[in-house]
């Protein structure tokens, strides 16, 4: 499957492209004339002879003969060059000429529609001015003195405000009262815009209760919304298909971090009902500070709790574990498991991680076999592995895994051992040395910093594996994992003993990725598996190991989305260019959303699409109550899509961006 070519369906973009064409036309014409001048400008007959001897297609003849004309040739010459370039037909009307020209242009290519509209503007304007001459018995146009040229209002200069004052800058758009092909540019642009509006396909519309932010790829205007409105309380598949959703941001500082500086330490993880957002704190964000939160599907509530000074530094890795309702954080040389109990955040586990040298020595002492030296560039950063409700693992680059049982014996004792950097020695002396981890000499915190220093439990087991630390991990049913390694165009399946079971192949690049929950297990179908690389998303059947569907679309990753037994896929596009929703049953795209920023997405089964920025779409809720609220929603949507318009790449023919 391929996403719709939405680049030709945006009228506003098409009009801008037409203006850009005429803005750069004078420079292009001057270059063309410099190549053909030989003792003076050639006549129109000479230009026509040169082009017709090289090309047989009318569109190519017109494209080449029209390039040198603007600025130096009279109106009569331009009219003659355009309307008499087909020797087999000398009585063209503008509409007939435009039709024959368009027949030779592929409107699906990046600039096809623009070229047709620009030519239509010139042909219509030439015909209109010729008609004025005929009706008024004028033999020769006198240029600016001719009364057949109207007067056009130019764009006002833009006022720019700076530190030292304000100034005006002239618009770089084509001057409407300038002459091009012997007629005023304003007349050409009017006809080009009129033709674009008449021929552009109207974008598909949503239902009466669809979010204004959704750009639909199938017409949903006739779809009936189930009665009951918001009092139904639970989102339905129809709500998702029609994008009956309320957009917003979590009104909480859990997601408010400094993501735009080199000192950013923002990380986000979510699974099931629980999640964690690290935002950083202290000087240059060198201290641990984040928020653990949960969504209550039943009550539709969000609760968040700030957590500070839990480590000597910022996290190396974080993992939300919906099975155990725990967030695992790999900090300094410890892993901590946090949860929410009795309306507050709590520390459930603290595990002490042996460094690579000690881990290797332990494996050797236990009679383990050291594996061959690995290429560290092949290793990813997913060191934390949750083995269901039984144990947690830490896998290093050498393939050594340290494991801790999730039992009562390994639970944290509840004592919070805090030290402050401005009273470090005094605070350290208050605790037994064997109970704490002192990394004060290697921390980047300043004198205002602080840290919780409980050393934690040693691993229950250490063993050597043949597994390379993965780039991403997908958690599958039946106690299996899907590992993606750096530089591999395949996905390897392992059981809970990290024994290889099978592989999924068929990707075209080595930029493969899976999300944490890549199947539809919660929807009752654990065999459908979603993965992606940089050029496509693939839907596998784990029973056969084959890709049953391929979506050719450049995306970062693909998130399985489900409501009851209905299955969808949300493709998050690269460089913050939005997201596109696909219906797996009908095998077609539904709509696109202007998801802002390079942020991950998570699906909460109650009907909430959540982004790492705190942005969300709550399905089953009307987008607004009407009136001023609806007007604000529409303006907000236009602003969001306008920001994404700026990020589209130059290859408009490839649907990397989902903008319509």
N, C-alpha and C positions, 0 to 999 in steps of 0.2 A: 504494500500500500504506500501511497505517497500523499503528503499533505497537500491541501489545495494551494494553487498558485494565487496567493492573495495580493501579490504586488500590483496587479492590474486592476484591482477592484476598489482602490482608494481614489475617489475623485479629487480630493484635496492634494494628494501626492502627484497625480497626473497633471494638474494645473501648474504645480510648482515646477515639474519637469519641463513643461512647455515653455515657461518663462525662462528657465535656465538655458534652454536651447537657443532662444533668441538673444539672450544676454551674451552668449559666447559666439554667436554667428558672425558679428563684424570682424573679429580677430581671425576666425576661420576663413572668411571670404578674402581677407587681405593676403593670407598665406597662399590661398589657391590662385589668386590673381598674379602673385609674384612668380608662379611657375609657368603660367600660360602667356604672360605678356611678352611680346617679341616685336618691339618697335611700336607698341600701342596695344590697347585692348582689342581682342578679337570681336568680330560682330557676333550677333546671336546666331546667324546662319552658320558661322564657323564653329561656334560652340556646339550647336546641334549636330553638325557633321562629325565632329570629334567624338561625341558621346555615343551617337547612333552607330558609329563604326566599331565601337568596343562592346556595346551592350545591346541586347535584344529586349530585355525586360523594360517596360515603360517606367516602373518604379525606380529602377537603377538609372535610367536615362534622366529622369527628372531630378533624382537626388544629386547627380553629378553636374547637371547643367545649372541648377539653382544655386550652387555653392558660391560661385564668383559674382553673382548678380547684385546682391545688396550693396547700396551705397554709390555705385559707379554707373549703373545702367538706368535708363529712363523707364517711366511707367510703361510706355508702349513696348519697349524691348522686353521687359519682364513679362508682360502679358503674352507677347508673341512666343517667348521661350517656354512658358508654362503650358499654354493652351494649344500650341501647334507642334508639340514634340512627338506626336504619334502620326507618322505619314499616312497611315491607313484611315485616320479619322480626324477631320479638320473642323468639325462642328460641335465640339464638346460643350456641354454645360458644366458648371462647377461640380454639381452633384455626380454627374457621370464620370468626370475626371477623377474625383475623389474615390469613387467606387473602384475604378480600374487601378488606381494607384494602390489602394488598400489591398486589392487582391494579390498584389505582389509582395506584400509585407507580412511577415509572421508576427502577429500581434501578441503572441505568447512570449516572445523574447523580451529582454529587459527594457529595450527602448522602442519596441514596435508600436505600441499604442501612442506614445509621445510623438513619433514621427508622423503617424497618420493625422493626429490632431493638429500638429504644426502645419502640415501641408494643407489640411482643410482650411485653416485660418488664412493662409496666403491665397489659395484658389478662390475662396468666397470673397475676400476683400478685393482681389483683382477684378472679379466679375462685377461686384457692386460698383466699383469706380468706373469700369468700362460702361456699365449701364447708364451712369450719370452723364458720361461724355456723349453717348448715343442720344439720350433723351434731350440733351441741351445742344446737340449739333456742334460739339467741340472736337476739333481735329487733333489737337496736340495738348497734352497736359503741361501746365506751366509750373508744376511742383508746388511750392509753398503758396504761390499766388492763386492756385486753383481753388475755387469755392467748394469743390466736391469733397475736400478734406475737412472733417469736423475738428473741433477743438476738444482736447481731453484733459481731465484733471490729473495732475501728477501726484505721486505719493508724497506725503509730508516727510521732511527730514526727521529722523529719530533722535530724540534727546537722550544723551548718555550722561549718567551721573558718576563722577569719580571723587577721589579724595580731595583734589584741589579745586573742584568746581564742576560745572556742567557744560556740555557742548553738544552740538548737533552733528550728525553724520548722515550724508546723503544715502538714500537707498541705492543698492546696486542692481535693482530691477531695471529692465529695459524702459527707456523713456518713451512714454506713450505718444508724445508729439514729435518724436524723431521719425525719419523716413527710412523705410526698408522695402525693397522691391517697388519703389516709386509711390508708395502709399504710407500712411501713418501707422506706426506700430500699434497704437491703440485700437485701430480698426481690425488689424490682424489678430490681436489677442482676444478681442470680443468674439470674433467668429470662431477662433480656436476653442475658447472656453465654452461657447454655445454648442459646438460639435461634441466636445468632451462630455458635457452634461447629457446630451441626447443619446450618446452611444454607450456611456459607461453603465455597466451592470449595477443595479442597486444591490447593496450588500444584504444578505439574508437577515431577517429580523427575528427577534426573540418573541416570547409570549408577552402578554400584558403585564405579567408579574416577574419578568426576567430582570436580572441585575443590569443596569446600564453599562457596567464595566465589561460585560461579555460581548465578544465579537463572534457572531455565529457563522458557521460554515454550511448549515442547512437551515432552510426557512422553517421557523417554529411558530410563526404568527397565528396559525390556525389551530395550534395545540390547545386543548381545553385543560385548564387547571382544575384538579380535583377540588371539590367543595370542602369547606371546613376551615380554610385559611390557617393561621398560625395556631389556632386552638388544637390542631391535630397533635402538636407536640413532638412528633417524630418525623424526620425527613424521609421522603420516599424517592424511588428511582425517578419518578416523573419530575420531582423537584430538581434532581441533579441534571437530568437531560435538558430541562428548560432553564437551568441556572437560576432557579428561584432561591436567591441567596442574599443575605445581608453582609456587606463588606464592612470591615472595621479593623481596629488595632486593639490589642490587649491593653487596657488602661492600667498599666502596672509598669514599674521601672525594671521589671525582670529582663526586658529586652532592650533597655536603653544603654548602649555601650558606644565606645568610640571606635567605629569600624573603619574610618577613613584615614587613619594615621599609621605610620610604620610601627607605632608602639601598641597597636591593637592586639589584644589577647582574647578576642571574642571567639567562643565556641558554643555550639548548640547541639543537643541530642534530645530525641523524643522517642518513646515507645509506649504504645497502649495509652494509659492515662497519665503517665509520669514523664517529666522532662527536666532538663537543667540547662540554664543559660549562663555561661561565664562571661562577665563583662569587664573584669579587671578592676584593680584599685591601686591607690598609692601613686608614688612618683613613677611616671612613664608606664603605668599599668603593670607594675612588676609584682604586685601582691594579688593573692587569691581573693576574688570576690565574685559571687554569682548568686543565682536564685534557683532553688528547687521548687517545682510547681506541679500541680495536678489538676486535671479536668474531671469533674464529677458528671458522668454522662446522665445520671438519673436526675440530678438537680440542675444540670446545665450551669455549673458554677466553676470558677477558676480561683484557686488559692495558691499563693506564692509566699516563700519565706527566704529572706536574705541569709547568705552564709559567707562569713569572712574569716580570714587568717587560719584556714584549715591546713595549709602547707607552707613550706619555706619558699615556694615559688608558684608560678602559674601552672596549670595542668599540662601534661604531655598528651593525655587522652581522656575522653569521657565516653561512657556508655550507659544509656538508659535501658533498664531491664524491666520490661513490663510484667514478666512472669513473676518476679520477686518484688515488684514495685519498689525497686531500688535503683539509684543512680551510682554507678561505679566511676571513680575518678582516680586516674593515675597521676600522682602529684610529684613529689620529690623522689624518695625511694620507698614510697608506700602507696597502697591502694586503699581508698576509703569507700565504704558503701553507705550512702545516705538515703533516708526515707522520711516519710511524714507520718507521725503518730500523735494522736490526741491534740490535733490542731497546732503542731509545731514540728520544725525540722529536727531530725535526730541522726546520730551516728550509729549505724547498726553493726558495721564491721570495720576493722583496721588491720590490713595485712602488710607485713614487711617483705619487700621484694629483694632477693639477693642480686647483687650486681653480676654481670656476665662472667667475670673471673671466678667468683665463688660458686655460681651456678654450675659452671663447667667442672670445677673441682668436685662438687657434690655428685655430679653424674658419674665422674670417673671413680670416685670412692665407692659408689654403689654398684660398680661393675658395668655401667652403661657404656655403649660404644659411641665414640665421638664421630659425628658425621663429617663429611668432607667440607673443606672451607667453602663457604657460600659467597656469592657476589652480593655485597650489601646493597648495591643499587637495585637489586631485584626485590628487596624487602620493602614491605609497606609499613604503615604506622598503626595498624590495628592490633595492638598487643593484648588487649583485654578480650577475653572470650568467656561468655556465660554458658555453662553446661546445664541448662534448665534450672531446676530448683535444687540441684544436688551440689554443685561446686562452681568455683570461679577459677579461671586460668589466666596466666600471664605468659605469652609466647615471645621470646626474644629473637633477634636476627639469626642466631646460631641454631635455631630450631629447638631450643630447650624450653620446656613448658613447666612452670611452677603452678601448683594447684592447691586450693584451700577448700575444705568442705564447708558448706553453708549450714552448720549445725549450731547447737546451743553453746558448745565448748569454744567455738571461734567467735562468738559475738563479743562486741566491745563491752568493757566493764563499766562504761558510762562516765568515767572520770575524764574531765577535760583539762589537759595539762598545757597551760598557756604560758608563753614567755614573750616579753616585750623587748624590742631591740635596744631601747634606751635604758633598760635595767636587766640586761641579758644574764650576766654572771649571777646576780642575786636570784633571779627567777629560776635558773637552771639548778641551783643548789637545793631548791625546794623539792626536787624529785630524785628518785633512785636512778642512777646512771643507766642501768640495764633496762629501764622502762621507757627511755626517751631516745629520740633521734636528734642529734645536734648537728645541724648543717649551717651553723651561723657563719662559718668562714667562707662558704661558697654561695650564700644567698645574695641576691641583688637588691634586697630591700634596704631602705635607708633607716635612720634612727627612729622614724615614726612607725615602722612596721611591727608586726607581731605574727606569731605562729603557734599552732597547736602541735605538740611535739611527741605525742604517744607513739612508741615504736611500732607496736602492732604484732600480730601473730606471724610466726614463721610458717613457710609452706608445709602442707601435709605430705606432699610428694613432689619429686623433681624427676623428670625423665627427658630423654632425647627423642625427638621426632624427625621425620623427613619433610616437615612442612615449613615452607617459607612464610615469614610474617606477611599476612595478606594486606592488600591495599583497601579492600572492603570485604565485609562478611554479611552474607544473607543467612538468616535463621529459618530453617525449614522444618516442616513437620517430621515426625518419626525420628527425632534425635539426630538430625543431620545438619550440616553447614554447607554453604556455597562460598568458596574462597576465590577471590580475584587477586592475582598477583601482578605487580608492576611489569609492564612489557610483555604480557601474555594475552593472546587473543582467544582465550578459552576460560571456562569456569570449571573448577574442580570441586567435586562433592566429597565430603568426609563425614564419617560417623563420629560419635562422641569420644571414641578412642583415637581420633585423628588418623584413621585408616582410610585411604582413598577408595571410593566406591564407584565413581564414574566421572565423566567429563562432558561438558556441553561445548560444542565447537560451532564454527560457522560465522564468526565475526570477521569483519573486514579490516579492523584496526586493532591496535593493542591498548586502546583506551576504554577497556570494558569496565562496567560498574554495575553493582547491584545495591539496592537499598536494604535496610535492615530486615524488613519483612517483605520479601519479594513474591509471595504467593497469595492466593485467595483462601487461605485456610479458614479464616473467620467467617467467610461466606460459604463454607461447606465444600470448597473445591481445592484441596491441597496440592493437586497435580499441575495446576497452571502456574507457571513461573515466568516472571518478567525481568528482563535484563536489557542493557543498552551499551552501545559504544558511541564514538563521536559522530557516527554517520547514520545510525539506525537504532530502533528499539525492536527487540525480538520477544515474542510470546512463545515459550516452550511448553510442551507437554512432558512432564517428568517421567511418565510411564513409557514413552517411546524415546525420549531424549532428542526429539526433533523440534525444530522451530515451526509452529503451526501458522505463524503470522509474522511478517516483517514490516515495520513501519519505517520508511526511508525519511528520516528527519534528524537533523543535527541537534542532539540534546545532551545534557549533562547526565541525567538519569531519568528513570521512569518509575513512577509510584503507582502501585495497584490501588484502585479505589473501588469500594463496593458498598452497596446498600441492599440489604436482604440478599437475594440471589442474583442481583444485577451486577455486572462487572465492567469496570472502566479502567482506563490508564491515563495518568496525567504525565505528560512529557515536559520536563523542565528544560527550557532552551538555554543555550550558553550565553554568557556575557550579560545576564540579567535581562534578556529580551522577552520574558513572559513565559507562559505555559499554555499548552494545547491539550484539551481533553478529547479522548477517543472512546467510542463505544465499541467494545469488543464483540458484542453480539451482531451488530449491524456492520462492523468493520468499516467505520467511517469517522472522521473528525466531527465533533459537535460544536465546540466554540473555543476561543482563546481568552486568557485572562492576563491583565498587565501586572503579573507578580513582579514586584520591584526588587532590584538588587540581586547580587549573587548569593542567594540564600537557599538553603535546603527546604524541603517540604515534607510534611507528615500528614497522614490521613487518620482522623479520629472517627471510629465507626458510627458515632452518633450523628455524623453529618457535618464535620468541621474539617476544613482544609486549612492547616496551620503552617505558616512560614517562620523561619528562624528569626526574622525581624519583628515578630509579633503581629504581623499582618494575618488576617484570617478571612475566610468565607464561610458563613454559617448557613448551611442549606436547610430548607424548610421554613425559612423566615422571609417575609416580604422585604424587598430592598429598601423601601421607605413607605411612609404613610401618605405621601402625596404632597401637593402644594410646594412650599419653600424647601422642604426636605428633599423632595424628588428633584427639584431644580438644582439643589446643591450636589446631589448624587451624580447628576448628569455632568455638571461642570467638573467634579472631581474625577470622573471617568475620563473625560476629554483630556484633562491635565495629565493623568497617568499614561494614557496612550501617546500623548505628545512627547513625553519623556522617552518612551521606548522608540518612537519614530527616530529620535536623534541617534539611537544606537544601532540602527539597521546598517548592515554592511553594504558594500558596493555591488555585491553579487545578488541583485534583486531577483534573478531567475531561480535561485535556490532558496527553498523555504526554510531557511534557518530561523527566521523570525516569523512569528505567527500573526503579525499585524495585518489587518485587512484594510 
